[in-house]
Amino acid sequence: MSVLRTGHGRGAGTGDRRGVQDGAARAARTRAALVRGALMALPLLFFAAFFGYPVAAIVGRGLHQGGRWQFGRVGDVLGDPAVRHVLWFTCWQAAASTALTLLLALPGAYVLARLDFPGRRLLRAVVTVPFVLPTVVAGSAFLALLGRDGFTDSLLGVRLDTSVWAILIAHVFFNYAVVVRTVGGLWAQLDPAQEEAARMLGAGRLAAWRRVTLPALLPSVAAAALMVFLFTFTSFGVIQILGGPTYSTLEVEIYRQTAEVFDLPTAAVLTLVQFAAVLAILALHGWTVRRRESALRLVDPARTAHRPGGPGERALLGAVLAVVALVVLLPLGVLVARSFDTPNGYGLAFYRALGSTDGGTFSVAPWQTVGNSLRFAAVATVIALVVGGLAAAALVRRSGRLLRGFDALLMLPLGTSAVTIGFGFLIALDKPPLDLRDSWLLVPLAQALVGAPFVVRVMLPVLRAVDDRLREAAAVLGASPWRVWREVDLPMVSRAAAIAAGFAFAVSLGEFGATVFIARPDDPTLPVAVARLLGRAGPMNYGQAMALSTVLMAVCAASLLVLENLRTPSAGEL
């Protein structure tokens, strides 16, 4: 009896322990779900209030007329051969632009991530400058390079304006930094010892890179490709200036239907088509990337960079510098040269004119737009980092339809017409509790909508590369979820957070599409002021626009250089 009782007691003890373990596991899962829900709450509220509501308002204004919905317009618009041609060209040029950008920028990502050479930080800041330029300014620069009496016309006798090649090259100019900084941020932290181990086992340099490094980089490459595709898919200024009447994207057509033809129903249908296309792209991206993400060993970037060794690396560095010089520096040089080229010869007349109110065009001097832009961009960066950082932390888990849908929602602003967002802000945010018509916060809120997806896409691959066993070990030792994040995740993603902050700040500085509709006359931003000057006839206005664009480039480059210098190991950089 005693043996039976003892055995029964052991069985009961084992069952009790299993019950306790199962209960602890369920409690841990519940706590993790609550933490993820809390992390998602603020981003969901932000996107619902400042993206979903304004876009729904303008789509409703276009399709709900006469007291009923006009869904018949969907078939009418999609049945138009001209609209189908616009949709085909939009997709085709975005795919071609993305492929060409990856082809030219991935070597640059390697050079800036792994090679240590004089001027490296300056080059990293310089390649980011084009990303913040207003498209109208950059388009004018490329028109001077590729059009009549331009660089290619004078040197080769070839004009590329109003051609698809001008569009593709300009898109590379804008998006080169997206690939370099997004992919390079992770590449700099990958442990080179893994690739070296593969080479010691007999693999060649290319085979070791293809089998070890490339699979680790694929999530980051896919994230960069997604952002480039979405930006070129919604391209407006580049197409408008360089494409001429021959080429038109969905974004251009939405603007034409809204601002020129005043056909809101057609514009609403095209906006819905754009939504559907973006959602399909995001679904494909999520399906392809989800299977490739894995935990990686991340190290201090200072340990991975080395001096160029051998003729191969020196040739690669030279090729990257040549690409940057032709694709990035040459157009920027044209802008700088034009800012000094006055009717009376080279001088500072255009810059001196920026100190006046310009005869009533501005209620403030154009110089004051520099302070406005910096203030708006700083606030937008903080908002984007908070919203995007919380969202990235919630998306660390790779499974679940809810999380995949949340991820897709965060990317929608990148694929949505800026015209739609700008008009949506004016229509929707004009009554309590969101009466922001007279608030300066409208501008940084609109800028943060574009900056937050960049924060997510830059931070998420690094967060998912952190080994889950580190988090589990910290949790076993009694650390709360907040302490696990602070002690494990945060030190490893501080570099990615700095890169994300740089992107958000740069995007905010150059955001134009939505800002032009909502910026107050007494608080214009740099891009808005440039566009207003370009819209007025006369060499003085054009020269001031070039001067102000040069100031914008200088402010961006200085800001990015400061960020580069702040990202030190003592500040938490890996």
For each residue, the residues with C-beta under 8 A, 3 or more apart:
1: 4 5
2: 5 6
3: 6 7
4: 1 7 8
5: 1 2 8 9
6: 2 3 9 10
7: 3 4 10 11
8: 4 5 11 12
9: 5 6 12 13
10: 6 7 13 14
11: 7 8 14 15
12: 8 9 15 16
13: 9 10 16 17
14: 10 11 17 18
15: 11 12 18 19
16: 12 13 19 20
17: 13 14 20 21
18: 14 15 21 22
19: 15 16 22 23
20: 16 17 23 24
21: 17 18 24 25
22: 18 19 25 26
23: 19 20 26 27
24: 20 21 27 28
25: 21 22 28 29
26: 22 23 29 30
27: 23 24 30 31
28: 24 25 31 32 475
29: 25 26 32 33
30: 26 27 33 34
31: 27 28 34 35 481
32: 28 29 35 36 481
33: 29 30 36 37
34: 30 31 37 38
35: 31 32 38 39 481
36: 32 33 39 40 394 397 403
37: 33 34 40 41
38: 34 35 41
39: 35 36 42 43 390 391 393 394
40: 36 37 43 44 390 391 394 406
41: 37 38 44 45
42: 39 45 46 386 387 390
43: 39 40 46 47 387 388 390 391 394 406 410 452
44: 40 41 47 48 406 409
45: 41 42 48 49
46: 42 43 49 50 51 383 387 448 452
47: 43 44 50 51 52 387 409 410 412 413 449
48: 44 45 51 52 53
49: 45 46 52 53 434
50: 46 47 53 54 425 429 445 446 449
51: 46 47 48 54 55 412 413 416 421 449
52: 47 48 49 55 56
53: 48 49 50 56 57 424 428 434
54: 50 51 57 58 421 424 425 427 428 429
55: 51 52 58 59 271 416 420 421 424
56: 52 53 59 60 428
57: 53 54 60 61 424 427 428
58: 54 55 61 62 264 268 271 420 423 424 427 428
59: 55 56 62 63 268 271 272 420
60: 56 57 63 64
61: 57 58 64 264 268 427
62: 58 59 65 264 265 266 267 268 269 271
63: 59 60 69 70 71 73 265 268 269
64: 60 61 68 69 70
65: 62 68 70 265
66: 70
67:
68: 64 65
69: 63 64
70: 63 64 65 66 73 265
71: 63 74
72: 75 76
73: 63 70 76 77 265 266 268 269
74: 71 77 78 269 272
75: 72 78 79
76: 72 73 79 80
77: 73 74 80 83 266 269 270 273
78: 74 75 83 84 269 273
79: 75 76
80: 76 77 83 84
81: 84 85
82: 85 86
83: 77 78 80 86 87 253 270
84: 78 80 81 87 88
85: 81 82 88 89
86: 82 83 89 90 248 249 250 252 253
87: 83 84 90 91 250 273 277
88: 84 85 91 92
89: 85 86 92 93 247 248 249
90: 86 87 93 94 233 249 250 251
91: 87 88 94 95 233 277
92: 88 89 95 96
93: 89 90 96 97 164 167 168 171 232 235 247 249
94: 90 91 97 98 229 232 233 235
95: 91 92 98 99 229
96: 92 93 99 100 164 168
97: 93 94 100 101 167 168 171 172 175 228 229 232 235
98: 94 95 101 102 225 228 229 232
99: 95 96 102 103
100: 96 97 103 104 168 171 172
101: 97 98 104 105 171 172 175 176 178 179 228
102: 98 99 105 106 179 221 224 225 228
103: 99 100 106
104: 100 101 107 108 172 176 323 327
105: 101 102 108 109 172 175 176 178 179 180 183
106: 102 103 109 110 179 183 221
107: 104 110 111 316 319 320 323
108: 104 105 111 112 127 176 179 180 184 320 323 324
109: 105 106 112 113 179 180 181 183 184 187
110: 106 107 113 114 115 184 187 316
111: 107 108 114 115 316 317 320
112: 108 109 115 120 123 124 127 180 184
113: 109 110 183 184 185 187 188 301 304 305
114: 110 111 187 188 192 304 305 306
115: 110 111 112 120 305 306 307 308 313 317
116: 120 305 306 307
117: 120 307 308 317
118:
119: 122 123
120: 112 115 116 117 123 124
121: 124 125 561 564 565
122: 119 125 126 561
123: 112 119 120 126 127 321 324
124: 112 120 121 127 128 180 181 560 564
125: 121 122 128 129 557 560 561 564
126: 122 123 129 324 328 329 332 557
127: 108 112 123 124 130 176 177 180 324 328
128: 124 125 131 132 177 181 502 506 556 557 560
129: 125 126 132 133 177 328 332 553 556 557 560
130: 127 133 138 173 174 176 177 328 331 332
131: 128 174 175 177 178 503 506 507 510
132: 128 129 506 507 509 510 552 556
133: 129 130 137 138 174 510 549 552 553
134: 137 138 237 510 512 527 530 531 549 552
135: 138 139 174 235 236 237 238 241 512
136: 139 140 237 241 512 530 531 534
137: 133 134 140 141 335 530 534 545 546 549
138: 130 133 134 135 141 142 170 173 174 237 238 331
139: 135 136 142 143 170 237 238 240 241 242
140: 136 137 143 144 241 534
141: 137 138 144 145 331 332 334 335
142: 138 139 145 146 161 166 169 170 173 238 241 242 331
143: 139 140 146 147 150 161 241 242
144: 140 141 147 150 151 334 338
145: 141 142 150 151 152 330 331 334
146: 142 143 150 151 152 153 159 160 161 166 169 242
147: 143 144 150 153 159 160 161
148: 153 159 161
149: 153 154
150: 143 144 145 146 147 153 154 159 161
151: 144 145 146 154 155 330
152: 145 146 155 156 158 159 160
153: 146 147 148 149 150 156 157 158 159
154: 149 150 151
155: 151 152
156: 152 153
157: 153
158: 152 153
159: 146 147 148 150 152 153 163
160: 146 147 152 163 165 166 169
161: 142 143 146 147 148 150 166 242 244
162: 166 242 243 244 246
163: 159 160 166 167
164: 93 96 167 168 243 247
165: 160 168 169
166: 142 146 160 161 162 163 169 170 242 243
167: 93 97 163 164 170 171 235 238 239 242 243 247
168: 93 96 97 100 164 165 171 172
169: 142 146 160 165 166 172 173 327
170: 138 139 142 166 167 173 174 238 242
171: 93 97 100 101 167 168 174 175 228 231 232 235 238
172: 97 100 101 104 105 168 169 175 176 327
173: 130 138 142 169 170 176 327 328 331
174: 130 131 133 135 138 170 171 231 238
175: 97 101 105 131 171 172 178 179 227 228 231 232
176: 101 104 105 108 127 130 172 173 179 180 324 327 328
177: 127 128 129 130 131 180 181 506
178: 101 105 131 175 181 182 224 227 228 231
179: 101 102 105 106 108 109 175 176 182 183 221 224 225 228
180: 105 108 109 112 124 127 176 177 183 184
181: 109 124 128 177 178 184 185 458 499 502 503
182: 178 179 185 186 220 223 224 227 457 458 499
183: 105 106 109 113 179 180 186 187 217 220 221 224
184: 108 109 110 112 113 180 181 187 188
185: 113 181 182 188 189 220 458 462 495 496 499
186: 182 183 189 190 216 217 220 461 462 465 496
187: 109 110 113 114 183 184 190 213 217 220
188: 113 114 184 185 301 304 305 495
189: 185 186 298 299 300 301 304 462 495 574
190: 186 187 194 213 216 217 296 297 298 299 304
191: 194 296 297 298 299 304
192: 114 195 196 304
193: 196 197
194: 190 191 197 198 212 213 297
195: 192 198 199 208 209 212 213
196: 192 193 199 200 208
197: 193 194 200 201
198: 194 195 201 203 207 208 211 212
199: 195 196 202 203 204 205 208
200: 196 197
201: 197 198
202: 199
203: 198 199 207 208 211
204: 199 207 208
205: 199 208 209
206: 209 210
207: 198 203 204 210 211
208: 195 196 198 199 203 204 205 211 212 213
209: 195 205 206 212 213 214
210: 206 207 213 214
211: 198 203 207 208 214 215
212: 194 195 198 208 209 215 216
213: 187 190 194 195 208 209 210 216 217
214: 209 210 211 217 218
215: 211 212 218 292 294
216: 186 190 212 213 294 296 465
217: 183 186 187 190 213 214 220 221
218: 214 215 221 222 289 292
219: 222 223 289 292 293 461 464
220: 182 183 185 186 187 217 223 224 461
221: 102 106 179 183 217 218 224 225
222: 218 219 225 226 285 288 289 292
223: 182 219 220 226 227 289 457 458 460 461
224: 102 178 179 182 183 220 221 227 228 457
225: 98 102 179 221 222 228 229
226: 222 223 229 230 281 282 285 411 457
227: 175 178 182 223 224 230 231 414 453 454 457
228: 97 98 101 102 171 175 178 179 224 225 231 232
229: 94 95 97 98 225 226 232 233 281
230: 226 227 233 234 278 281 411 414 415
231: 171 174 175 178 227 228 234 235 414
232: 93 94 97 98 171 175 228 229 235
233: 90 91 94 229 230 249 250 277 278 281 415
234: 230 231 249 250 251 274 414 415 416 417 418
235: 93 94 97 135 167 171 231 232 238 239 249 251
236: 135 239 240 249 251 252 255 418 419 513
237: 134 135 136 138 139 240 241 512
238: 135 138 139 142 167 170 171 174 235 241 242 243
239: 167 235 236 242 243 247 248 249 251 252
240: 139 236 237 243 252
241: 135 136 139 140 142 143 237 238
242: 139 142 143 146 161 162 166 167 170 238 239
243: 162 164 166 167 238 239 240 246 247 248 252
244: 161 162 247
245:
246: 162 243
247: 89 93 164 167 239 243 244
248: 86 89 239 243 252 253 256
249: 86 89 90 93 233 234 235 236 239 252 253
250: 86 87 90 233 234 253 254 270 273 274 277 417
251: 90 234 235 236 239 254 255 274 417 418 419
252: 86 236 239 240 243 248 249 255 256
253: 83 86 248 249 250 256 257 270
254: 250 251 257 258 267 270 271 274 417 419 420
255: 236 251 252 258 259 260 417 419
256: 248 252 253 259 260 261
257: 253 254 260 261 262 263 264 266 267 270
258: 254 255 261 262 263 264 267 419 423
259: 255 256 262 419
260: 255 256 257
261: 256 257 258 266
262: 257 258 259
263: 257 258 266 267
264: 58 61 62 257 258 267 268
265: 62 63 65 70 73 268 269
266: 62 73 77 257 261 263 269 270
267: 62 254 257 258 263 264 270 271 419 420
268: 58 59 61 62 63 73 264 265 271 272
269: 62 63 73 74 77 78 265 266 272 273
270: 77 83 250 253 254 257 266 267 273 274 417
271: 55 58 59 62 254 267 268 274 275 416 417 420
272: 59 74 268 269 275 276
273: 77 78 87 250 269 270 276 277
274: 234 250 251 254 270 271 277 278 415 416 417
275: 271 272 278 279 412 415 416
276: 272 273 279 280
277: 87 91 233 250 273 274 280 281 415
278: 230 233 274 275 281 282 411 412 414 415 416
279: 275 276 282 283 408 412
280: 276 277 283 284
281: 226 229 230 233 277 278 284 285 415
282: 226 278 279 285 286 407 408 411 412 415
283: 279 280 286 287 408
284: 280 281 287 288
285: 222 226 281 282 288 289
286: 282 283 289 290 404 407 408
287: 283 284 290 291
288: 222 284 285 291 292
289: 218 219 222 223 285 286 292 293
290: 286 287 293 398 399 404
291: 287 288
292: 215 218 219 222 288 289
293: 219 289 290 398 461 464 465
294: 215 216 465
295: 464 465 466 467 468 469
296: 190 191 216 465
297: 190 191 194 467
298: 189 190 191 462 465 466 492 574
299: 189 190 191 303 304 574
300: 189 303 304 569 573 574
301: 113 188 189 304 305 495 573 574
302: 305 569
303: 299 300
304: 113 114 188 189 190 191 192 299 300 301
305: 113 114 115 116 188 301 302
306: 114 115 116 309
307: 115 116 117
308: 115 117 313 314 316 317
309: 306 313
310: 313 314
311: 314 315
312: 315 316
313: 115 308 309 310 316 317
314: 308 310 311 317 318
315: 311 312 318 319
316: 107 110 111 308 312 313 319 320
317: 111 115 117 308 313 314 320 321
318: 314 315 321 322
319: 107 315 316 322 323
320: 107 108 111 316 317 323 324
321: 123 317 318 324 325
322: 318 319 325 326
323: 104 107 108 319 320 326 327
324: 108 123 126 127 176 320 321 327 328 329
325: 321 322 328 329 330
326: 322 323 329 330
327: 104 169 172 173 176 323 324 330 331
328: 126 127 129 130 173 176 324 325 331 332
329: 126 324 325 326 332 333
330: 145 151 325 326 327 333 334
331: 130 138 141 142 145 173 327 328 334 335
332: 126 129 130 141 328 329 335 336 553
333: 329 330 336 337
334: 141 144 145 330 331 337 338
335: 137 141 331 332 338 339 546 549 550 553
336: 332 333 339 340 550 553
337: 333 334 340 341
338: 144 334 335 341 542 543 546
339: 335 336 350 351 543 546 547 549 550
340: 336 337 346 347 348 350
341: 337 338 346 543
342: 345 346 347 349 350 539 543
343: 539
344: 347 349
345: 342
346: 340 341 342
347: 340 342 344
348: 340 351 352
349: 342 344 352 353 543
350: 339 340 342 353 354 540 543 544 546 547
351: 339 348 354 547
352: 348 349 355
353: 349 350 356 358 540 543 544 547
354: 350 351 365 366 367 544 547 548 551
355: 352 365 366 367
356: 353 359 365
357: 360 361 362 363 364 365
358: 353 361 362 365 366 533 541 544
359: 356
360: 357
361: 357 358 532 533 536
362: 357 358 365 366 369 521 524 529 532
363: 357 521 522
364: 357 368 369 522 523 524
365: 354 355 356 357 358 362 368
366: 354 355 358 362 369 529 533 544 548
367: 354 355 370
368: 364 365 371 372
369: 362 364 366 372 373 524 525 526 528 529 548
370: 367 373 374 526 551 555
371: 368 374 375
372: 368 369 375 376 523 524 525 526
373: 369 370 376 377 509 525 526 527 552 555
374: 370 371 377 378 509 555 559
375: 371 372 378 379
376: 372 373 379 380 440 443 444 447 508 525
377: 373 374 380 381 444 447 505 508 509
378: 374 375 381 382 505
379: 375 376 382 383 441 444
380: 376 377 383 384 443 444 445 447 448 451 504 505 508
381: 377 378 384 385 448 451 501 504 505 508
382: 378 379 385 386
383: 46 379 380 386 387 444 445 448 451 452
384: 380 381 387 388 447 448 451 452 454 455 500 504 508
385: 381 382 388 389 455 497 500 501 504
386: 42 382 383 389 390
387: 42 43 46 47 383 384 390 391 448 452 455
388: 43 384 385 391 392 410 451 452 453 454 455 456 459 500 504
389: 385 386 392 393 455 459 497 500
390: 39 40 42 43 386 387 393 394
391: 39 40 43 387 388 394 395 406 410 452 455 456
392: 388 389 395 396 455 456 459 460 463
393: 39 389 390 396 463 485 489
394: 36 39 40 43 390 391 397 403 406
395: 391 392 403 406 407 456 460 463
396: 392 393 460 463 464
397: 36 394 400 403
398: 290 293 403 464
399: 290 403
400: 397 403 404
401: 404 405
402: 405 406
403: 36 394 395 397 398 399 400 406 407
404: 286 290 400 401 407 408
405: 401 402 408 409
406: 40 43 44 391 394 395 402 403 409 410
407: 282 286 395 403 404 410 411 456
408: 279 282 283 286 404 405 411 412
409: 44 47 405 406 412
410: 43 47 388 391 406 407 452 453 456
411: 226 230 278 282 407 408 414 415 453 456 457
412: 47 51 275 278 279 282 408 409 415 416
413: 47 51 416 421 449 450 452 453
414: 227 230 231 234 278 411 450 453
415: 230 233 234 274 275 277 278 281 282 411 412
416: 51 55 234 271 274 275 278 412 413 420 421
417: 234 250 251 254 255 270 271 274 420 421 513
418: 234 236 251 421 422 512 513 514
419: 236 251 254 255 258 259 267 422 423 513 514 517
420: 55 58 59 254 267 271 416 417 423 424
421: 51 54 55 413 416 417 418 424 425 446 449 513 514
422: 418 419 425 426 446 513 514 515 516 517 518
423: 58 258 419 420 426 427 517
424: 53 54 55 57 58 420 421 427 428
425: 50 54 421 422 428 429 436 442 446 514 517 518
426: 422 423 429 430 437 517 518
427: 54 57 58 61 423 424 430
428: 53 54 56 57 58 424 425 434
429: 50 54 425 426 434 435 436 437 442
430: 426 427 435 436 437
431: 434 435
432: 435
433:
434: 49 53 428 429 431
435: 429 430 431 432
436: 425 429 430 439 441 442 445
437: 426 429 430 442
438: 520
439: 436 442
440: 376 443 444 520 523
441: 379 436 444 445
442: 425 429 436 437 439 445 446 518
443: 376 380 440 446 447 515 518 519 523 525
444: 376 377 379 380 383 440 441 447 448 508
445: 50 380 383 436 441 442 448 449
446: 50 421 422 425 442 443 449 450 511 514 515 518
447: 376 377 380 384 443 444 450 451 507 508 511 515
448: 46 380 381 383 384 387 444 445 451 452 504 508
449: 47 50 51 413 421 445 446 452 514
450: 413 414 446 447 453 454 507 508 511
451: 380 381 383 384 388 447 448 454 455 503 504 505 507 508
452: 43 46 383 384 387 388 391 410 413 448 449 455 456 504
453: 227 388 410 411 413 414 450 456 457
454: 227 384 388 450 451 457 458 500 503 504 507
455: 384 385 387 388 389 391 392 451 452 458 459 500 501 503 504
456: 388 391 392 395 407 410 411 452 453 459 460
457: 182 223 224 226 227 411 453 454 460 461
458: 181 182 185 223 454 455 461 462 496 499 500 503
459: 388 389 392 455 456 462 463 493 496 497 500
460: 223 392 395 396 456 457 463 464
461: 186 219 220 223 293 457 458 464 465 496
462: 185 186 189 298 458 459 465 466 492 493 495 496
463: 392 393 395 396 459 460 466 489 493 496
464: 219 293 295 396 398 460 461
465: 186 216 293 294 295 296 298 461 462
466: 295 298 462 463 470 471 488 489 492 493
467: 295 297 470 471
468: 295 471 472
469: 295 472 473
470: 466 467 473 474 488
471: 466 467 468 474 475 484 488 489
472: 468 469 475 476
473: 469 470 476 477
474: 470 471 477 479 483 484 487 488
475: 28 471 472 478 479 481 484
476: 472 473
477: 473 474
478: 475
479: 474 475 483 484 487
480: 483 484
481: 31 32 35 475 484 485
482: 485 486
483: 474 479 480 486 487
484: 471 474 475 479 480 481 487 488 489
485: 393 481 482 488 489 490
486: 482 483 489 490
487: 474 479 483 484 490 491
488: 466 470 471 474 484 485 491 492
489: 393 463 466 471 484 485 486 492 493
490: 485 486 487 493 494 572
491: 487 488 494 572 574
492: 298 462 466 488 489 574
493: 459 462 463 466 489 490 496 497
494: 490 491 497 498 571 572 573 574
495: 185 188 189 301 462 498 499 567 573 574
496: 185 186 458 459 461 462 463 493 499 500
497: 385 389 459 493 494 500 501
498: 494 495 501 502 563 566 567 573
499: 181 182 185 458 495 496 502 503
500: 384 385 388 389 454 455 458 459 496 497 503 504
501: 381 385 455 497 498 504 505 563
502: 128 181 498 499 505 506 559 560 563
503: 131 181 451 454 455 458 499 500 506 507
504: 380 381 384 385 388 448 451 452 454 455 500 501 507 508
505: 377 378 380 381 451 501 502 508 509 559 563
506: 128 131 132 177 502 503 509 510 556 559 560
507: 131 132 447 450 451 454 503 504 510 511
508: 376 377 380 381 384 444 447 448 450 451 504 505 511
509: 132 373 374 377 505 506 526 527 552 555 556 559
510: 131 132 133 134 506 507 527 552 556
511: 446 447 450 507 508 514 515 525 527
512: 134 135 136 237 418 515 516 527 528 531
513: 236 417 418 419 421 422 516
514: 418 419 421 422 425 446 449 511 517 518
515: 422 443 446 447 511 512 518 519 525 527 528
516: 422 512 513 519 527 528 531
517: 419 422 423 425 426 514
518: 422 425 426 442 443 446 514 515
519: 443 515 516 523 524 525 528
520: 438 440 523 524
521: 362 363 524
522: 363 364
523: 364 372 440 443 519 520
524: 362 364 369 372 519 520 521 528 529 532
525: 369 372 373 376 443 511 515 519 528 529
526: 369 370 372 373 509 529 530 548 551 552 555
527: 134 373 509 510 511 512 515 516 530 531 552
528: 369 512 515 516 519 524 525 531 532
529: 362 366 369 524 525 526 532 533 548
530: 134 136 137 526 527 533 534 545 548 549 552
531: 134 136 512 516 527 528 534 535
532: 361 362 524 528 529 535 536
533: 358 361 366 529 530 536 541 542 544 545 548
534: 136 137 140 530 531 541 542 545
535: 531 532
536: 361 532 533 541
537: 541
538: 541 542
539: 342 343 542 543
540: 350 353 543 544
541: 358 533 534 536 537 538 544 545
542: 338 533 534 538 539 545 546
543: 338 339 341 342 349 350 353 539 540 546 547
544: 350 353 354 358 366 533 540 541 547 548
545: 137 530 533 534 541 542 548 549
546: 137 335 338 339 350 542 543 549 550
547: 339 350 351 353 354 543 544 550 551
548: 354 366 369 526 529 530 533 544 545 551 552
549: 133 134 137 335 339 530 545 546 552 553
550: 335 336 339 546 547 553 554
551: 354 370 526 547 548 554 555
552: 132 133 134 373 509 510 526 527 530 548 549 555 556
553: 129 133 332 335 336 549 550 556 557
554: 550 551 557 558
555: 370 373 374 509 526 551 552 558 559
556: 128 129 132 506 509 510 552 553 559 560
557: 125 126 128 129 553 554 560 561
558: 554 555 561 562
559: 374 502 505 506 509 555 556 562 563
560: 124 125 128 129 502 506 556 557 563 564
561: 121 122 125 557 558 564 565
562: 558 559 565 566
563: 498 501 502 505 559 560 566 567
564: 121 124 125 560 561 567
565: 121 561 562 568
566: 498 562 563 571
567: 495 498 563 564 571 573
568: 565 571 573
569: 300 302 572 573 574
570:
571: 494 566 567 568
572: 490 491 494 569
573: 300 301 494 495 498 567 568 569
574: 189 298 299 300 301 491 492 494 495 569
